[in-house]
Amino acid sequence: MEYNYLHTFRLAVHGLSQPVEFRMAHENDNAAQVTDAFAKYVARQEDDFLPLGTTGAVRASRVVHISHVRVQKVPAKKEDAAE
């Protein structure tokens, strides 16, 4: 599976005063479809943590709201572009 798009979500987390962002690579740019897939992913994590880059994480069970913020095309790798 080729992850051609990077989606950014804003998560409201119970116990935090400010929302946090989570990025997820996906094969397509359909915001509704990817938001649904991400929500299901979060629900399956139960008490596992979702990484927030390299500097933090939140417990998935504390996520109370998910908003899709943006999607961007991931630049092609140089070896892929040469083909």
Rosetta blueprint (number, residue, H / E / L):
1 M L
2 E L
3 Y L
4 N L
5 Y E
6 L E
7 H E
8 T E
9 F E
10 R E
11 L E
12 A E
13 V E
14 H L
15 G L
16 L L
17 S L
18 Q L
19 P L
20 V E
21 E E
22 F E
23 R E
24 M E
25 A E
26 H E
27 E L
28 N L
29 D L
30 N L
31 A H
32 A H
33 Q H
34 V H
35 T H
36 D H
37 A H
38 F H
39 A H
40 K H
41 Y H
42 V H
43 A H
44 R H
45 Q H
46 E L
47 D L
48 D L
49 F E
50 L E
51 P E
52 L L
53 G L
54 T L
55 T L
56 G L
57 A E
58 V E
59 R E
60 A H
61 S H
62 R H
63 V E
64 V E
65 H E
66 I E
67 S E
68 H E
69 V E
70 R E
71 V E
72 Q E
73 K E
74 V L
75 P L
76 A L
77 K L
78 K H
79 E H
80 D H
81 A H
82 A L
83 E L
